[in-house]
Amino acid sequence: MPRVTPLGWALVAAIVATVLLALVAPGAALVAAVVLALIAMAAAADGFTRNAGWFDVGTASDRKREALSHRLKLGRRRWENTAPDHADEPADVIWARERERRGLR
């Protein structure tokens, strides 16, 4: 059974305090509700940072590098690096030239 974290206990205590204050003193319950909202946002932020790999720039760069190298290993090592003959060349002509270059025709 998972244990409740200290942040979870603080959240439970804030909920109980807010409910009790709402019954006794509605004005003070408003302050407790703001504190409850802050604790809830802190708990959400703590939950998001558990898997910080998605937010880590270095890890994301490594993931992109691996994906690109995997694509290049699948036969896409020779990229077309010449400009089209004309700027307004039709797409069909470009695709026909690319099929010839790859030997698909």
C-alpha positions as CSV (number, residue, x, y, z in Angstrom):
1,M,0.0,0.0,0.0
2,P,1.5,3.4,-1.0
3,R,2.3,5.8,1.8
4,V,0.8,9.3,2.0
5,T,3.5,12.0,1.5
6,P,3.9,15.0,3.8
7,L,2.4,17.1,1.0
8,G,-0.6,14.8,0.9
9,W,-1.1,15.1,4.7
10,A,-0.9,18.9,4.4
11,L,-3.6,18.8,1.7
12,V,-5.9,16.6,3.8
13,A,-5.4,18.9,6.8
14,A,-6.1,22.0,4.7
15,I,-9.3,20.4,3.4
16,V,-10.5,19.5,6.9
17,A,-9.6,23.0,8.2
18,T,-11.4,24.7,5.3
19,V,-14.6,22.6,5.9
20,L,-14.6,23.2,9.6
21,L,-14.0,27.0,9.2
22,A,-16.7,27.2,6.6
23,L,-19.1,25.9,9.2
24,V,-17.9,28.2,12.0
25,A,-16.4,31.3,10.4
26,P,-17.0,31.9,6.6
27,G,-14.6,34.8,6.4
28,A,-11.7,32.7,7.8
29,A,-12.7,29.8,5.5
30,L,-11.9,32.1,2.6
31,V,-8.3,32.4,3.8
32,A,-8.2,28.7,4.4
33,A,-9.5,28.1,0.9
34,V,-6.7,30.2,-0.6
35,V,-4.2,28.2,1.4
36,L,-5.8,25.0,0.2
37,A,-5.6,26.1,-3.4
38,L,-1.8,26.9,-2.9
39,I,-1.2,23.5,-1.4
40,A,-3.2,21.8,-4.2
41,M,-1.1,23.6,-6.8
42,A,2.1,22.6,-5.0
43,A,0.9,18.9,-5.0
44,A,0.1,19.1,-8.7
45,A,3.6,20.6,-9.4
46,D,5.2,17.9,-7.4
47,G,3.3,15.3,-9.4
48,F,4.4,16.8,-12.7
49,T,8.1,16.9,-11.7
50,R,8.2,13.2,-10.8
51,N,9.0,12.4,-14.4
52,A,11.3,15.3,-15.1
53,G,12.7,13.6,-18.2
54,W,10.0,15.2,-20.3
55,F,11.0,18.7,-19.1
56,D,14.7,18.1,-19.1
57,V,16.2,19.8,-22.2
58,G,19.2,17.5,-22.3
59,T,17.1,14.4,-22.2
60,A,14.8,15.8,-24.9
61,S,17.8,16.6,-27.1
62,D,19.1,13.1,-26.7
63,R,15.7,11.7,-27.6
64,K,15.6,13.8,-30.8
65,R,19.1,12.8,-31.7
66,E,18.3,9.1,-31.3
67,A,15.1,9.4,-33.4
68,L,16.9,11.2,-36.2
69,S,19.8,8.7,-36.2
70,H,17.3,5.9,-36.3
71,R,15.6,7.4,-39.4
72,L,18.9,7.9,-41.1
73,K,19.8,4.3,-40.5
74,L,16.8,3.1,-42.4
75,G,18.2,4.0,-45.8
76,R,17.7,7.8,-45.8
77,R,21.4,8.7,-45.7
78,R,21.5,10.4,-49.0
79,W,19.5,13.5,-48.8
80,E,18.7,15.6,-51.8
81,N,20.8,18.7,-51.3
82,T,20.5,20.5,-54.7
83,A,18.0,23.3,-55.3
84,P,15.1,22.8,-57.7
85,D,15.8,23.8,-61.3
86,H,13.1,26.5,-61.1
87,A,11.5,28.1,-58.2
88,D,8.0,27.4,-59.6
89,E,8.7,23.9,-60.7
90,P,5.6,21.7,-60.4
91,A,5.5,19.2,-57.6
92,D,4.9,16.3,-60.1
93,V,8.2,17.0,-61.8
94,I,10.0,17.1,-58.5
95,W,8.5,13.8,-57.4
96,A,9.3,12.2,-60.7
97,R,12.9,13.3,-60.4
98,E,13.1,12.0,-56.9
99,R,11.6,8.6,-57.9
100,E,14.3,8.3,-60.6
101,R,17.0,9.2,-58.2
102,R,15.9,6.6,-55.7
103,G,15.5,4.0,-58.4
104,L,11.8,3.5,-57.9
105,R,10.9,3.9,-61.6
